[in-house]
Amino acid sequence: MAGHDELVDLYIRWGGALIHDSQMHLQELEETQEFPKKPKKTKKTKKPKLTLRMVQSTFHMPMETASETLGISHRQLRDVCRLHGIERWPKRKLDCLDTMATVLTNMVEQVAVSANRDAIMADPNTAIDPYLFRMYTCGKKSLHRQKMKG
């Protein structure tokens, strides 16, 4: 028979998996050499604690670059965006507005573009102003026609 210290050692080593009748169970273990398996540990994923302001500071970057800058994975950044109610990464909208600002020559239109850009930076779910988008496409078409004429 095994001593009390051996029972305690086995009990600790195998995560408390021994049955109430310890002496009999220990004898069975010694005969069969089959020890109970350790319980599996579940992996806990670390949830990043990023504020909306921290995420907003990277809106102008591609999502992969932004996730590297923030020190988290691409998937974690998507999860953080969902927590803050951001449906899509706003970089393409911002790029479109930057291009609009260069194409549009009227100062009033450029002010409207910058106001729309600020609105998207504050709330990424904001759509591009349809009037500005129409002006932008008309401006691009006229520039294209001028290039084609010579």
MOSULHU-V155580 format. One record per residue. RES is the residue in three letters. PSI is psi in degrees with one decimal (* if undefined). D_CENTER is the distance of its C-alpha to the mean C-alpha in Angstrom with 1 decimal. Layout:
res=(RES | RES)
psi=(PSI | PSI)
d_center=(D_CENTER | D_CENTER)
//
This chain:
res=(MET | ALA | GLY | HIS | ASP | GLU | LEU | VAL | ASP | LEU | TYR | ILE | ARG | TRP | GLY | GLY | ALA | LEU | ILE | HIS | ASP | SER | GLN | MET | HIS | LEU | GLN | GLU | LEU | GLU | GLU | THR | GLN | GLU | PHE | PRO | LYS | LYS | PRO | LYS | LYS | THR | LYS | LYS | THR | LYS | LYS | PRO | LYS | LEU | THR | LEU | ARG | MET | VAL | GLN | SER | THR | PHE | HIS | MET | PRO | MET | GLU | THR | ALA | SER | GLU | THR | LEU | GLY | ILE | SER | HIS | ARG | GLN | LEU | ARG | ASP | VAL | CYS | ARG | LEU | HIS | GLY | ILE | GLU | ARG | TRP | PRO | LYS | ARG | LYS | LEU | ASP | CYS | LEU | ASP | THR | MET | ALA | THR | VAL | LEU | THR | ASN | MET | VAL | GLU | GLN | VAL | ALA | VAL | SER | ALA | ASN | ARG | ASP | ALA | ILE | MET | ALA | ASP | PRO | ASN | THR | ALA | ILE | ASP | PRO | TYR | LEU | PHE | ARG | MET | TYR | THR | CYS | GLY | LYS | LYS | SER | LEU | HIS | ARG | GLN | LYS | MET | LYS | GLY)
psi=(144.4 | 152.6 | 172.3 | -40.8 | -37.5 | -38.7 | -45.6 | -42.1 | -46.0 | -40.6 | -43.9 | -44.6 | -34.7 | 25.1 | 32.5 | 26.8 | 1.3 | 151.8 | 171.5 | -44.1 | 76.0 | -41.8 | -45.5 | -41.0 | -40.4 | -39.5 | -40.8 | -40.2 | -40.6 | -35.0 | -44.1 | -17.7 | 25.1 | 113.0 | 147.3 | 147.9 | 147.7 | 143.3 | 141.9 | 139.1 | 137.5 | 141.3 | 132.7 | 123.0 | 137.6 | 123.6 | 123.2 | 141.8 | 84.0 | 135.6 | 164.6 | -37.1 | -38.0 | -40.4 | -38.8 | -30.8 | -11.9 | 11.1 | -30.4 | -9.5 | 157.7 | 154.9 | -37.4 | -44.2 | -40.2 | -41.0 | -37.4 | -41.3 | -40.3 | -10.9 | 29.6 | 172.1 | 165.1 | -42.9 | -41.6 | -36.5 | -40.2 | -40.5 | -41.2 | -41.0 | -41.5 | -38.6 | -35.9 | 3.4 | 18.8 | 115.2 | -43.9 | 150.8 | 126.9 | 8.6 | -42.7 | -37.7 | -44.0 | -39.9 | -41.1 | -42.9 | -35.8 | -41.1 | -39.4 | -42.2 | -33.3 | -32.0 | -42.7 | 130.6 | -25.0 | 132.7 | -37.3 | -40.6 | -37.9 | -36.3 | -41.0 | -37.9 | -45.1 | -34.2 | -40.9 | -37.0 | -43.6 | -37.5 | -38.6 | -36.3 | -35.9 | -43.1 | 102.9 | -15.7 | -2.6 | 135.8 | 159.8 | 138.0 | 123.3 | -34.0 | -45.6 | -39.9 | -40.1 | -43.9 | -39.5 | -47.7 | -37.8 | -41.0 | -41.4 | -38.6 | -40.9 | -37.5 | -38.7 | -42.2 | -40.4 | -39.5 | -37.5 | -32.4 | -32.4 | *)
d_center=(56.9 | 54.0 | 54.1 | 52.0 | 50.0 | 49.1 | 47.9 | 45.7 | 44.3 | 43.5 | 42.0 | 39.7 | 38.9 | 37.9 | 35.9 | 38.7 | 39.1 | 42.9 | 44.9 | 47.3 | 50.4 | 49.2 | 52.5 | 52.9 | 49.2 | 49.5 | 52.7 | 51.0 | 48.1 | 50.7 | 52.6 | 49.7 | 47.4 | 44.5 | 42.1 | 39.5 | 35.9 | 33.5 | 30.9 | 27.5 | 24.8 | 21.5 | 18.4 | 16.4 | 12.7 | 11.9 | 9.7 | 8.7 | 10.9 | 9.9 | 12.2 | 12.1 | 14.6 | 12.5 | 9.8 | 13.0 | 14.5 | 12.4 | 12.8 | 15.7 | 14.0 | 12.7 | 8.9 | 9.8 | 11.9 | 9.7 | 7.3 | 10.7 | 12.2 | 9.9 | 10.5 | 7.3 | 6.4 | 5.2 | 4.3 | 2.9 | 1.6 | 3.0 | 4.2 | 4.9 | 6.2 | 8.0 | 9.4 | 10.7 | 12.1 | 10.7 | 11.7 | 11.5 | 10.5 | 13.9 | 15.0 | 17.5 | 19.0 | 19.5 | 21.0 | 23.3 | 24.4 | 25.2 | 27.3 | 29.0 | 30.0 | 31.7 | 33.5 | 34.7 | 37.7 | 38.6 | 37.6 | 36.9 | 34.5 | 32.6 | 32.4 | 31.0 | 28.4 | 27.3 | 27.3 | 25.1 | 22.7 | 22.7 | 22.1 | 19.0 | 17.7 | 18.4 | 17.1 | 15.1 | 16.5 | 19.9 | 21.8 | 23.8 | 27.4 | 29.5 | 32.5 | 30.8 | 29.5 | 33.0 | 34.6 | 32.2 | 33.1 | 36.8 | 36.7 | 35.2 | 37.9 | 40.6 | 39.5 | 39.5 | 43.0 | 44.3 | 43.2 | 44.8 | 48.1 | 48.5)
//
